[in-house]
């Protein structure tokens, strides 16, 4: 890996522990890395107003009807 000498980051610590098959020792670094990456993604998603790309569709009919693809004239809910 290309990195400055004697600099350990979350990614390098995770890589080191997983290459040594020390998954228990790598777990805290993996969780921290996921949280560090997820926080800005969630905040950016809220600011930009991103919604789900797979909305559900309300179709009037029997209670046991399955969800159907959206067609013209149906009410789409997020």
C-alpha positions as CSV (number, residue, x, y, z in Angstrom):
1,X,0.0,0.0,0.0
2,X,1.1,3.5,-0.7
3,X,1.1,5.6,2.5
4,X,3.4,7.8,4.5
5,X,5.8,5.9,6.7
6,X,4.5,5.5,10.3
7,X,1.0,6.7,9.6
8,X,-1.8,4.5,10.6
9,X,-5.4,5.3,9.5
10,X,-8.6,3.4,10.1
11,X,-8.2,1.7,6.7
12,X,-4.6,0.7,7.3
13,X,-5.4,-0.7,10.7
14,X,-8.4,-2.6,9.3
15,X,-6.2,-4.0,6.4
16,X,-3.5,-5.1,8.8
17,X,-5.8,-7.0,11.2
18,X,-7.7,-8.6,8.4
19,X,-4.6,-9.7,6.6
20,X,-3.5,-11.4,9.8
21,X,-6.9,-13.1,10.1
22,X,-7.6,-11.2,13.3
23,X,-11.2,-10.4,12.5
24,X,-12.1,-9.6,16.2
25,X,-9.4,-7.0,16.4
26,X,-10.4,-5.6,13.0
27,X,-14.1,-5.3,13.9
28,X,-13.9,-1.9,15.8
29,X,-12.0,-0.4,12.9
30,X,-14.5,-1.7,10.4
31,X,-17.4,-0.3,12.4
32,X,-15.7,3.1,12.9
33,X,-14.9,3.2,9.1
34,X,-18.5,2.5,8.2
35,X,-19.9,5.1,10.6
36,X,-17.4,7.7,9.4
37,X,-18.5,7.1,5.8
38,X,-22.2,6.7,6.5
39,X,-22.6,9.9,8.5
40,X,-21.8,12.3,5.7
41,X,-23.7,10.2,3.2
42,X,-26.9,10.4,5.3
43,X,-26.5,14.1,6.0
44,X,-25.8,14.8,2.3
45,X,-28.8,12.7,1.4
46,X,-31.1,14.7,3.7
47,X,-29.8,18.0,2.5
48,X,-30.2,17.1,-1.2
49,X,-33.6,15.6,-0.5
50,X,-32.9,12.2,-2.0
51,X,-35.8,9.8,-1.8
52,X,-36.1,6.0,-2.3
53,X,-35.9,5.0,-6.0
54,X,-38.5,2.2,-5.5
55,X,-41.8,3.8,-4.3
56,X,-44.7,1.7,-3.3
57,X,-48.0,1.9,-5.1
58,X,-51.4,2.0,-3.6
59,X,-53.9,0.0,-5.6
60,X,-57.5,-0.2,-4.5
61,X,-58.9,-3.7,-4.3
62,X,-58.7,-6.7,-2.1
63,X,-56.6,-6.6,1.1
64,X,-54.6,-9.6,-0.1
65,X,-53.6,-8.0,-3.4
66,X,-49.9,-7.7,-4.0
67,X,-48.1,-4.5,-4.8
68,X,-48.2,-3.8,-8.6
69,X,-46.0,-1.7,-10.7
70,X,-47.0,2.0,-11.1
71,X,-49.1,2.8,-14.2
72,X,-50.6,6.1,-15.4
73,X,-53.3,7.3,-13.0
74,X,-52.1,5.4,-9.9
75,X,-51.1,7.1,-6.7
76,X,-47.5,6.6,-5.9
77,X,-46.4,7.0,-2.2
78,X,-42.7,7.2,-1.1
